[in-house]
Amino acid sequence: MNPTEHTIPMLNLRKLGQQHQDEFWTAIRNVVESCGFIRGKEVGEFETAFASWFGDQYFAAGCGNGTDALTMAAYSLKLPPDSEVIVPAMTFIATAGGMIHAGLKVRLVDVKPGTWLMDLDQLEKSITPRTKVIAPVHLYGQMVAMDKLRAIADRHRLTIIEDASQAHGALWKNNPPGHWGDLATYSFYPGKNLGAFGDGGAIVSKNQERIEYCRAFGNQGCIKKYDHFYVGMNSRLDTIQAAILKIKMKYIDSWNDARRSVAHAYREMLSGIEGLDLPLEQEGAKHVYHLYVVL
């Protein structure tokens, strides 16, 4: 390595874990001692804390991972066969995969350079009579212009499922995912802004009925033990992961502020360098910089 070169780690999970390791070990020990490994009390406590982070009107259901969250959200709509969902052409495969698992047909719409978010000017041209859902992705930590998207969805009587797996804490005009959208889905993969010690996911909505459906759907369609009202999935948020996430909820806002500070430092240092296109933060957006992507 050249003496003037430096390696900047994308995310130092070891350092992050060491800062709060006493809290983490205590939380894990409590789960082990209680033996509440599946649907232990920490799951409900985290769901309540996570929903409250969005506001008083929100509800949350944990699940196994972010892909399952998308699938369960789509199933909760109970759509007819051959229904279409519009997905941005630039996203991780799980956005489309989760919808396909739920039986929806995917249509792609392009993204806008600079933000790399769904191009809402092209969106309306892609809507067909079979379109039932729009699934915007809040890519890299920045929300789509959700008020404009909501207006388009309302004109065509469409449901919005927001893929917010990279946008923990992001806002659009001071409102989080789930404010304009009907459901918002999250991944707690370890590298996310709010990450577990393994896989995990959640669905958030103001619609309590849909959240209760998703919670039961992820528990084999079970409302109470051995009463299965429909064929669901086995996708429950692990109790140990919920306990870890509940601790991390105390620090996520400060971690996001630190990410924003680093991103602003990058912009100051990299601006003016010929050949670089830096991330564009929209007016009205609170970008939480899950990634700082340079073209």
TAJO-V171292 format. One record per pair of residues at least 12 apart in sequence whose ideal C-beta (glycine too) atoms are under 6 Angstrom apart, sorted by the first residue. I is the first residue (numbers start at 1). J is the second residue. Records with the same first field share a line. If there is no record, write none. Layout:
I->J + J
This chain:
11->191
23->247
27->243 + 247
28->240
31->239 + 240 + 243
36->239
37->239
40->239
42->239 + 242 + 243
43->62 + 237 + 239 + 242
45->246
46->242 + 245 + 246
47->60 + 62
49->246 + 249
54->176 + 178
57->206
58->178 + 204 + 206
59->208 + 211
60->202 + 204
61->203 + 211 + 214 + 215
62->202 + 237
63->201 + 218 + 235 + 237
64->235
65->199 + 201
66->165 + 187 + 201
67->94 + 98
68->201 + 235
69->185 + 201 + 203
70->98 + 185
71->98 + 101 + 102
72->214 + 217 + 218
73->161 + 183 + 185 + 203
74->99 + 102 + 104
75->102 + 217
76->210 + 213 + 214
77->159
79->132
83->104 + 132
84->105 + 107 + 130 + 131
85->99 + 104 + 106 + 133 + 135
86->107 + 109 + 126 + 134
87->106 + 135
88->111 + 118 + 137
89->108 + 110
90->111 + 116
91->137
95->137 + 163
107->126
109->122 + 123 + 126
110->122
114->280
115->280
116->139
117->139 + 144
118->136 + 144
120->148 + 149
124->152
127->156
133->159 + 161
134->153 + 158 + 160
135->161 + 163
136->162
137->163
138->164 + 167 + 170
140->166 + 290 + 291 + 293
141->166 + 167 + 170 + 287 + 288 + 289 + 290
142->285 + 287
143->170 + 172 + 285
146->172 + 180
150->180
159->182
160->181 + 182
161->183
162->177 + 181 + 184
163->185
164->177 + 184 + 186
165->186 + 187
166->290
168->193 + 194
169->256 + 288
170->286 + 288
171->286
172->285
173->284
178->204 + 205
183->203 + 205
184->204
185->203
186->201 + 202
187->201
188->200
193->288 + 290
194->248 + 252
196->241 + 244 + 245
197->244
198->241
200->237 + 241
217->232
218->233 + 235 + 236
219->236
220->232 + 234
256->288
259->289
263->289 + 292
266->292
276->294
277->295
